[in-house]
Amino acid sequence: MSRNTAGRRQFLKLCGATGALGVASLSGCAMTSGSTDASMSYVMGRGLQMTKGAPADGSYPASPSQIEMEMPSGEHMEMEAVTVSTIAPTDDSNNYHFMPHVVWVEPGQTVFWEHYHEEGFSERRTHTVTSFGADGLFMRLIPEGASHFDSGYRAGTHGTGDPTIDERFNRKMVGLVGQEGGFGVEFQQKGVYLYYCQNHHMFRMAGAVVVGEIWGENGEMGEDPVGWEPAMAADIHHLAEQDPLHGDALVHQVEELRGFVHAGRAGGGHGMEGGEMDGEHDE
C-alpha cells in the first residue's frame, strides 16, 4: 500500500470520509464551527452557476476557458478547460460547494477544478476531487469501464502569492503531501460521473460531470441513455451504510445532483427555485 493510499484510509477513519494539477490530489480535517446544513444563501448573488452547459437550456456543451498558470516547478502551463470552483466560506458555515454542481461536456474536453478566493467570501482551503468508488472507498458512481480519478490533497496555495490564504491548513498540507493548486481530468467516455471532496463530504460537497449529449431534442432522454448507470440508477442508500456518520449527507446531495442531471437543466439547489443561480463566473 502506498503512503498516499494509507493516508487517505487513515483520514476516512478520522473524519468519516477519502489522489493529480494533475490532469487526470486532499486536506486535513478542516472543520469549523457552524451549521452542517448547507445553505445556498451564502453563495447567492455572486454570479456562481449551479450548472454549466445544461442541454435542455440549449447551452450544451459547457464553454471552456483558457487557463494559464505557473507550476510549482516553475514551468508555465496553458490549457483549455471547463472550470469548476471549490467554494470554502469564510463565515464558519461549513457551507462547502463545487460550483457549478453539474457540468455537461463533450468527450475529449477537460474539466479543471480551481480554488476560489474572494476576500470575505471564500478562501483557498484544501480539497479533493475524488470519483465515487476510487480506491474502493464508497460505491462506484461512474460509468463501467471508465477510469477513476482522485486529486489527492490539493492545497490552495498554487501561484497565488496571496497573504490571505489559510496558512494553518494549506502550507502545512503542502509540506506533508507536496501537492498544491488545481486539478484537471480529460473525459473521454460518455456517461455520468459523480465525485466528492473527501474532507468536506460530510457537508454535502459533491458534484457531477456529464460527458456526451445523452438527451434528445428538448432535453428529453432516450430510453437507455449511454452511461446512465450506475450513477443515476444504483441504490445510493449504500453510501449511508458505507459511512454511518456522514453517509446520509452524501445521499441527500447525490439525490439533488441526480435531479439536475435528469432534468438536463438548472434546478432548485438546496431548496432554491430553478434559475436563481444563473450567470457566469470564471476566476
Buried (B, 14 or more C-beta within 10 A) or exposed (E): EEEBBEBBBEBBEEBBBBBBBBBBBBBBEBBEEEEEEBEBEBBEEBEBBBBBBBBBBEBBBBEBBEBEBEEBEEEEBEBEBBBBBBBBBBEEBBBBBBBBBBBBBBBEBBBBBBBBBEEEBBBBBBBBBBBBBBBEBBBBBBBEEBEBBBBBBBBBBBBBEEEEBBEEBBBBBBEEBEBBBBBBBBBEBBBBBBBBBBBBBBBBBBBBBBBBBBBEEEBEBEEEBBBBBBBBEBEBEEBBEEBEEBBBBBBBBBEBBBEBBBBBBBBBBBEBEBEBBBEEBBE
